[in-house]
């Protein structure tokens, strides 16, 4: 059995190496783009000018992941391959070692600038254009997953592991009652009910002890009851009642006032 060949380098791979295709596009346009003249980024409008004058090839694009087992685990790498769609021969390869290997242009979501490597370590930047926006979107999503897997920064700079933010653990507090502790609950009045001001409450209580009962019969303020008799008047009335008590008619004869049969003095 012939050993597997690394399509990015043309070198044989170990027998236990595992390769996986993460993305494939059957046809993409490859452009020989001019050098970058602005620090803002690439513009695809200049690539397609003059009836796609800068287009040099139509290729099949694949994102290939290769895992090689080692004594301590495995070595993982990912390559972007531009191949001849008719026979699969490699046209150019871009080892995806950091996020800046692929840059999206400023004026389109279907075009990208890809830094490729050739034999002898030669490097170049090629333009890649997708015919469908959906394919370009899937290409970007696949690269995002690769960055997560390899721990690359997603900011266009050199690769590296993403800093992991440590989540602050919430401190657990013990709210249980200890031995000998009690809890007091103050229950307020009903919602929306306001307590009267203290000053008004005190004035109401002070006037309440001197309030007079209403007059009988619901009379007006002009009808007053006579004042009650004083103590001296009560004693005088009592003495008069004892001194001038009227005689009982049944006992007139006994008192010597019987005037005879005709009821007249003789």
C-alpha atoms as a printed R data frame, in Angstrom:
    type eleno elety resid chain resno        x      y       z
1   ATOM     1    CA   UNK     A     1    0.000  0.000   0.000
2   ATOM     2    CA   UNK     A     2    1.450  3.327  -1.075
3   ATOM     3    CA   UNK     A     3    1.774  5.979   1.634
4   ATOM     4    CA   UNK     A     4   -0.445  9.050   1.516
5   ATOM     5    CA   UNK     A     5    0.979 12.193  -0.021
6   ATOM     6    CA   UNK     A     6    0.618 15.602   1.510
7   ATOM     7    CA   UNK     A     7   -0.870 17.600  -1.388
8   ATOM     8    CA   UNK     A     8    0.433 20.882   0.010
9   ATOM     9    CA   UNK     A     9    4.080 19.762   0.080
10  ATOM    10    CA   UNK     A    10    4.132 16.653  -2.136
11  ATOM    11    CA   UNK     A    11    5.799 14.682   0.665
12  ATOM    12    CA   UNK     A    12    4.596 11.297   1.915
13  ATOM    13    CA   UNK     A    13    2.597 11.162   5.141
14  ATOM    14    CA   UNK     A    14    2.771  8.533   7.905
15  ATOM    15    CA   UNK     A    15    0.521  5.559   7.435
16  ATOM    16    CA   UNK     A    16   -1.591  6.518  10.446
17  ATOM    17    CA   UNK     A    17   -2.151 10.124   9.292
18  ATOM    18    CA   UNK     A    18   -5.768 11.195   8.906
19  ATOM    19    CA   UNK     A    19   -6.958 13.752   6.349
20  ATOM    20    CA   UNK     A    20  -10.356 15.462   6.312
21  ATOM    21    CA   UNK     A    21  -11.899 17.844   3.770
22  ATOM    22    CA   UNK     A    22  -13.505 20.790   5.583
23  ATOM    23    CA   UNK     A    23  -14.702 22.708   2.501
24  ATOM    24    CA   UNK     A    24  -14.753 22.296  -1.266
25  ATOM    25    CA   UNK     A    25  -15.760 24.597  -4.132
26  ATOM    26    CA   UNK     A    26  -15.795 23.125  -7.614
27  ATOM    27    CA   UNK     A    27  -14.923 26.351  -9.447
28  ATOM    28    CA   UNK     A    28  -13.309 29.584  -8.284
29  ATOM    29    CA   UNK     A    29  -11.594 32.334 -10.287
30  ATOM    30    CA   UNK     A    30   -7.921 32.973  -9.540
31  ATOM    31    CA   UNK     A    31   -6.421 36.426 -10.215
32  ATOM    32    CA   UNK     A    32   -2.916 37.792 -10.446
33  ATOM    33    CA   UNK     A    33   -3.513 40.885  -8.324
34  ATOM    34    CA   UNK     A    34   -1.350 44.028  -8.130
35  ATOM    35    CA   UNK     A    35    0.672 44.798  -5.004
36  ATOM    36    CA   UNK     A    36   -1.233 46.299  -2.105
37  ATOM    37    CA   UNK     A    37   -1.003 50.091  -2.185
38  ATOM    38    CA   UNK     A    38   -3.208 50.920   0.797
39  ATOM    39    CA   UNK     A    39   -3.042 49.816   4.393
40  ATOM    40    CA   UNK     A    40   -6.859 49.599   4.453
41  ATOM    41    CA   UNK     A    41   -6.983 46.430   2.345
42  ATOM    42    CA   UNK     A    42   -7.575 45.001  -1.115
43  ATOM    43    CA   UNK     A    43  -10.154 46.161  -3.680
44  ATOM    44    CA   UNK     A    44  -11.499 43.570  -6.127
45  ATOM    45    CA   UNK     A    45  -12.808 46.090  -8.634
46  ATOM    46    CA   UNK     A    46   -9.305 46.456 -10.085
47  ATOM    47    CA   UNK     A    47   -8.995 42.676 -10.510
48  ATOM    48    CA   UNK     A    48  -12.063 42.311 -12.681
49  ATOM    49    CA   UNK     A    49  -11.513 45.460 -14.750
50  ATOM    50    CA   UNK     A    50  -11.061 45.202 -18.529
51  ATOM    51    CA   UNK     A    51  -13.174 42.034 -18.786
52  ATOM    52    CA   UNK     A    52  -11.301 40.094 -16.075
53  ATOM    53    CA   UNK     A    53   -7.935 40.825 -17.636
54  ATOM    54    CA   UNK     A    54   -6.101 39.721 -14.462
55  ATOM    55    CA   UNK     A    55   -7.795 36.317 -14.209
56  ATOM    56    CA   UNK     A    56   -5.202 33.591 -14.741
57  ATOM    57    CA   UNK     A    57   -6.897 30.332 -13.795
58  ATOM    58    CA   UNK     A    58  -10.140 28.603 -12.826
59  ATOM    59    CA   UNK     A    59   -9.461 26.207  -9.979
60  ATOM    60    CA   UNK     A    60  -11.048 23.822  -7.544
61  ATOM    61    CA   UNK     A    61  -10.623 25.046  -3.960
62  ATOM    62    CA   UNK     A    62  -10.355 22.707  -0.989
63  ATOM    63    CA   UNK     A    63   -9.666 23.228   2.727
64  ATOM    64    CA   UNK     A    64   -7.825 20.114   3.882
65  ATOM    65    CA   UNK     A    65   -7.104 19.188   7.517
66  ATOM    66    CA   UNK     A    66   -4.283 16.742   8.265
67  ATOM    67    CA   UNK     A    67   -3.770 15.063  11.661
68  ATOM    68    CA   UNK     A    68   -0.544 13.179  12.305
69  ATOM    69    CA   UNK     A    69   -0.387 11.132  15.540
70  ATOM    70    CA   UNK     A    70    2.671 11.677  17.757
71  ATOM    71    CA   UNK     A    71    3.950 10.249  21.036
72  ATOM    72    CA   UNK     A    72    2.306 13.046  22.991
73  ATOM    73    CA   UNK     A    73   -0.905 13.357  20.956
74  ATOM    74    CA   UNK     A    74   -1.187 14.568  17.365
75  ATOM    75    CA   UNK     A    75    0.023 17.326  15.080
76  ATOM    76    CA   UNK     A    76   -2.775 19.185  13.330
77  ATOM    77    CA   UNK     A    77   -2.435 21.416  10.264
78  ATOM    78    CA   UNK     A    78   -4.769 22.916   7.671
79  ATOM    79    CA   UNK     A    79   -4.059 23.884   4.045
80  ATOM    80    CA   UNK     A    80   -6.020 25.815   1.415
81  ATOM    81    CA   UNK     A    81   -5.481 24.088  -1.927
82  ATOM    82    CA   UNK     A    82   -6.047 25.507  -5.426
83  ATOM    83    CA   UNK     A    83   -6.113 22.551  -7.822
84  ATOM    84    CA   UNK     A    84   -6.737 21.839 -11.467
85  ATOM    85    CA   UNK     A    85  -10.393 20.730 -11.561
86  ATOM    86    CA   UNK     A    86   -9.748 18.349 -14.465
87  ATOM    87    CA   UNK     A    87   -6.982 16.188 -12.949
88  ATOM    88    CA   UNK     A    88   -6.544 17.380  -9.330
89  ATOM    89    CA   UNK     A    89   -2.996 18.612  -9.889
90  ATOM    90    CA   UNK     A    90   -1.934 21.227  -7.360
91  ATOM    91    CA   UNK     A    91   -1.791 24.785  -8.692
92  ATOM    92    CA   UNK     A    92   -1.020 26.627  -5.422
93  ATOM    93    CA   UNK     A    93   -1.256 25.938  -1.692
94  ATOM    94    CA   UNK     A    94   -1.664 28.219   1.308
95  ATOM    95    CA   UNK     A    95   -0.803 26.698   4.704
96  ATOM    96    CA   UNK     A    96   -3.325 28.270   7.099
97  ATOM    97    CA   UNK     A    97   -0.996 29.141   9.964
98  ATOM    98    CA   UNK     A    98   -2.599 32.470  10.964
99  ATOM    99    CA   UNK     A    99   -5.717 34.458  10.245
100 ATOM   100    CA   UNK     A   100   -3.951 36.922   7.898
101 ATOM   101    CA   UNK     A   101   -3.392 34.202   5.286
102 ATOM   102    CA   UNK     A   102   -6.858 34.989   3.889
103 ATOM   103    CA   UNK     A   103   -8.242 38.540   3.759
104 ATOM   104    CA   UNK     A   104  -11.636 39.559   2.440
105 ATOM   105    CA   UNK     A   105  -11.620 42.539   0.070
106 ATOM   106    CA   UNK     A   106  -13.214 45.863   0.951
107 ATOM   107    CA   UNK     A   107  -15.734 46.085  -1.880
108 ATOM   108    CA   UNK     A   108  -17.199 42.572  -2.193
109 ATOM   109    CA   UNK     A   109  -18.168 39.559  -0.092
110 ATOM   110    CA   UNK     A   110  -17.211 37.088  -2.896
111 ATOM   111    CA   UNK     A   111  -13.511 37.956  -3.274
112 ATOM   112    CA   UNK     A   112  -10.525 37.181  -1.074
113 ATOM   113    CA   UNK     A   113   -6.767 37.725  -1.143
114 ATOM   114    CA   UNK     A   114   -4.899 34.477  -0.347
115 ATOM   115    CA   UNK     A   115   -1.168 34.236   0.480
116 ATOM   116    CA   UNK     A   116    0.147 31.099  -1.170
117 ATOM   117    CA   UNK     A   117    3.541 29.341  -0.964
118 ATOM   118    CA   UNK     A   118    5.358 27.570  -3.761
119 ATOM   119    CA   UNK     A   119    8.428 25.385  -4.092
120 ATOM   120    CA   UNK     A   120   11.527 26.746  -2.410
121 ATOM   121    CA   UNK     A   121    9.448 28.895  -0.022
122 ATOM   122    CA   UNK     A   122    8.389 31.394  -2.640
123 ATOM   123    CA   UNK     A   123    5.319 33.411  -1.605
124 ATOM   124    CA   UNK     A   124    2.725 35.329  -3.566
125 ATOM   125    CA   UNK     A   125   -0.729 36.829  -3.074
126 ATOM   126    CA   UNK     A   126   -3.463 35.605  -5.392
127 ATOM   127    CA   UNK     A   127   -6.998 36.821  -5.732
128 ATOM   128    CA   UNK     A   128   -9.806 34.282  -5.371
129 ATOM   129    CA   UNK     A   129  -13.385 34.985  -6.454
130 ATOM   130    CA   UNK     A   130  -16.450 32.812  -5.849
131 ATOM   131    CA   UNK     A   131  -19.306 32.766  -8.332
132 ATOM   132    CA   UNK     A   132  -21.948 32.443  -5.589
133 ATOM   133    CA   UNK     A   133  -22.201 34.455  -2.366
134 ATOM   134    CA   UNK     A   134  -23.369 31.349  -0.495
135 ATOM   135    CA   UNK     A   135  -20.100 29.553  -1.369
136 ATOM   136    CA   UNK     A   136  -18.067 32.539  -0.205
137 ATOM   137    CA   UNK     A   137  -20.021 32.587   3.056
138 ATOM   138    CA   UNK     A   138  -19.423 28.866   3.655
139 ATOM   139    CA   UNK     A   139  -15.716 29.396   2.925
140 ATOM   140    CA   UNK     A   140  -15.532 32.066   5.638
141 ATOM   141    CA   UNK     A   141  -17.415 29.889   8.140
142 ATOM   142    CA   UNK     A   142  -15.051 26.955   7.502
143 ATOM   143    CA   UNK     A   143  -12.014 29.174   8.143
144 ATOM   144    CA   UNK     A   144  -13.605 30.431  11.345
145 ATOM   145    CA   UNK     A   145  -13.925 26.843  12.587
146 ATOM   146    CA   UNK     A   146  -10.288 26.208  11.673
147 ATOM   147    CA   UNK     A   147   -9.183 29.198  13.742
148 ATOM   148    CA   UNK     A   148  -11.097 27.868  16.711
149 ATOM   149    CA   UNK     A   149   -9.549 24.429  16.329
150 ATOM   150    CA   UNK     A   150   -5.990 25.728  15.922
151 ATOM   151    CA   UNK     A   151   -6.366 28.512  18.499
152 ATOM   152    CA   UNK     A   152   -5.594 31.294  16.008
153 ATOM   153    CA   UNK     A   153   -6.502 34.924  16.565
154 ATOM   154    CA   UNK     A   154   -9.357 36.230  14.465
155 ATOM   155    CA   UNK     A   155   -7.960 39.710  13.937
156 ATOM   156    CA   UNK     A   156   -5.773 39.447  10.835
157 ATOM   157    CA   UNK     A   157   -2.519 39.324  12.803
158 ATOM   158    CA   UNK     A   158   -0.067 36.545  13.455
159 ATOM   159    CA   UNK     A   159   -1.565 33.360  14.825
160 ATOM   160    CA   UNK     A   160   -1.595 32.403  18.421
161 ATOM   161    CA   UNK     A   161   -3.836 31.030  21.091
162 ATOM   162    CA   UNK     A   162   -6.798 33.145  21.983
163 ATOM   163    CA   UNK     A   163   -6.674 34.551  25.468
164 ATOM   164    CA   UNK     A   164   -9.180 32.821  27.672
165 ATOM   165    CA   UNK     A   165  -11.158 35.105  29.901
166 ATOM   166    CA   UNK     A   166  -11.474 33.743  33.368
167 ATOM   167    CA   UNK     A   167  -15.001 33.991  34.593
168 ATOM   168    CA   UNK     A   168  -15.200 35.354  38.056
169 ATOM   169    CA   UNK     A   169  -16.836 32.786  40.240
170 ATOM   170    CA   UNK     A   170  -19.622 34.098  42.351
171 ATOM   171    CA   UNK     A   171  -18.763 33.881  46.000
172 ATOM   172    CA   UNK     A   172  -21.207 31.687  47.875
173 ATOM   173    CA   UNK     A   173  -22.565 33.237  51.042
174 ATOM   174    CA   UNK     A   174  -24.063 31.370  53.967
175 ATOM   175    CA   UNK     A   175  -27.420 32.884  54.960
176 ATOM   176    CA   UNK     A   176  -28.452 30.103  57.358
177 ATOM   177    CA   UNK     A   177  -29.248 31.006  60.984
178 ATOM   178    CA   UNK     A   178  -26.616 30.096  63.502
179 ATOM   179    CA   UNK     A   179  -27.407 28.623  66.897
180 ATOM   180    CA   UNK     A   180  -29.097 31.191  69.150
181 ATOM   181    CA   UNK     A   181  -29.871 33.613  66.293
182 ATOM   182    CA   UNK     A   182  -33.396 34.776  65.558
183 ATOM   183    CA   UNK     A   183  -34.989 36.690  62.750
184 ATOM   184    CA   UNK     A   184  -37.436 39.585  63.070
185 ATOM   185    CA   UNK     A   185  -39.925 40.455  60.339
186 ATOM   186    CA   UNK     A   186  -41.661 43.853  60.316
187 ATOM   187    CA   UNK     A   187  -44.918 43.754  58.363
188 ATOM   188    CA   UNK     A   188  -45.979 47.181  57.171
189 ATOM   189    CA   UNK     A   189  -49.453 48.468  56.423
190 ATOM   190    CA   UNK     A   190  -51.396 47.750  53.262
191 ATOM   191    CA   UNK     A   191  -49.962 48.903  49.985
192 ATOM   192    CA   UNK     A   192  -51.032 52.381  48.967
193 ATOM   193    CA   UNK     A   193  -52.168 53.358  52.487
194 ATOM   194    CA   UNK     A   194  -50.442 56.368  53.933
195 ATOM   195    CA   UNK     A   195  -50.030 56.984  57.629
196 ATOM   196    CA   UNK     A   196  -51.361 60.366  58.768
197 ATOM   197    CA   UNK     A   197  -48.806 62.921  59.874
198 ATOM   198    CA   UNK     A   198  -47.882 62.647  63.529
199 ATOM   199    CA   UNK     A   199  -48.811 66.288  64.216
200 ATOM   200    CA   UNK     A   200  -52.338 65.877  62.839
201 ATOM   201    CA   UNK     A   201  -52.781 62.608  64.698
202 ATOM   202    CA   UNK     A   202  -51.841 64.207  68.044
203 ATOM   203    CA   UNK     A   203  -54.177 67.181  67.480
204 ATOM   204    CA   UNK     A   204  -57.026 64.795  66.643
205 ATOM   205    CA   UNK     A   205  -56.446 62.823  69.836
206 ATOM   206    CA   UNK     A   206  -56.302 66.017  71.988
207 ATOM   207    CA   UNK     A   207  -59.600 67.336  70.590
208 ATOM   208    CA   UNK     A   208  -61.285 63.958  70.868
209 ATOM   209    CA   UNK     A   209  -61.255 64.048  74.703
210 ATOM   210    CA   UNK     A   210  -63.178 67.383  74.727
211 ATOM   211    CA   UNK     A   211  -65.748 66.628  72.033
212 ATOM   212    CA   UNK     A   212  -69.445 67.058  72.993
213 ATOM   213    CA   UNK     A   213  -72.189 64.595  72.023
214 ATOM   214    CA   UNK     A   214  -74.529 65.761  69.259
215 ATOM   215    CA   UNK     A   215  -77.884 67.293  70.374
216 ATOM   216    CA   UNK     A   216  -80.866 64.901  70.560
217 ATOM   217    CA   UNK     A   217  -83.091 64.668  67.541
218 ATOM   218    CA   UNK     A   218  -80.407 65.973  65.246
219 ATOM   219    CA   UNK     A   219  -81.137 69.559  66.229
220 ATOM   220    CA   UNK     A   220  -79.233 72.507  64.955
221 ATOM   221    CA   UNK     A   221  -76.494 74.343  66.765
222 ATOM   222    CA   UNK     A   222  -79.072 76.884  68.135
223 ATOM   223    CA   UNK     A   223  -80.869 74.365  70.439
224 ATOM   224    CA   UNK     A   224  -78.871 73.905  73.668
225 ATOM   225    CA   UNK     A   225  -79.709 71.756  76.703
226 ATOM   226    CA   UNK     A   226  -80.072 73.554  80.101
227 ATOM   227    CA   UNK     A   227  -76.983 73.258  82.273
228 ATOM   228    CA   UNK     A   228  -77.100 70.583  84.960
229 ATOM   229    CA   UNK     A   229  -77.948 71.803  88.594
230 ATOM   230    CA   UNK     A   230  -75.083 72.426  90.919
231 ATOM   231    CA   UNK     A   231  -74.429 70.454  94.078
232 ATOM   232    CA   UNK     A   232  -75.830 73.201  96.408
233 ATOM   233    CA   UNK     A   233  -79.057 73.359  94.409
234 ATOM   234    CA   UNK     A   234  -79.464 69.610  94.642
235 ATOM   235    CA   UNK     A   235  -79.096 69.761  98.478
236 ATOM   236    CA   UNK     A   236  -81.675 72.583  98.744
237 ATOM   237    CA   UNK     A   237  -84.191 70.681  96.612
238 ATOM   238    CA   UNK     A   238  -83.674 67.637  98.812
239 ATOM   239    CA   UNK     A   239  -84.341 69.616 102.040
240 ATOM   240    CA   UNK     A   240  -87.524 71.169 100.602
241 ATOM   241    CA   UNK     A   241  -88.830 67.815  99.536
242 ATOM   242    CA   UNK     A   242  -88.334 66.449 103.067
243 ATOM   243    CA   UNK     A   243  -89.918 69.525 104.901
244 ATOM   244    CA   UNK     A   244  -92.946 70.268 102.702
245 ATOM   245    CA   UNK     A   245  -93.935 66.777 101.730
246 ATOM   246    CA   UNK     A   246  -97.729 66.910 100.933
247 ATOM   247    CA   UNK     A   247  -99.978 64.926 103.285
248 ATOM   248    CA   UNK     A   248 -101.489 61.710 102.192
249 ATOM   249    CA   UNK     A   249 -105.276 62.072 101.710
250 ATOM   250    CA   UNK     A   250 -105.879 58.828 103.497
251 ATOM   251    CA   UNK     A   251 -104.323 60.117 106.714
252 ATOM   252    CA   UNK     A   252 -105.967 63.583 107.047
253 ATOM   253    CA   UNK     A   253 -108.249 62.378 109.821
254 ATOM   254    CA   UNK     A   254 -105.411 61.069 111.785
255 ATOM   255    CA   UNK     A   255 -103.752 64.516 111.701
256 ATOM   256    CA   UNK     A   256 -106.866 66.304 113.241
257 ATOM   257    CA   UNK     A   257 -108.122 68.087 110.138
258 ATOM   258    CA   UNK     A   258 -111.401 66.137 109.747
259 ATOM   259    CA   UNK     A   259 -114.090 68.844 109.137
260 ATOM   260    CA   UNK     A   260 -117.111 66.622 109.468
261 ATOM   261    CA   UNK     A   261 -119.625 65.018 107.334
262 ATOM   262    CA   UNK     A   262 -120.119 67.918 104.880
263 ATOM   263    CA   UNK     A   263 -116.464 68.593 104.264
264 ATOM   264    CA   UNK     A   264 -116.769 72.228 105.458
265 ATOM   265    CA   UNK     A   265 -115.663 74.027 108.614
266 ATOM   266    CA   UNK     A   266 -118.553 74.545 111.136
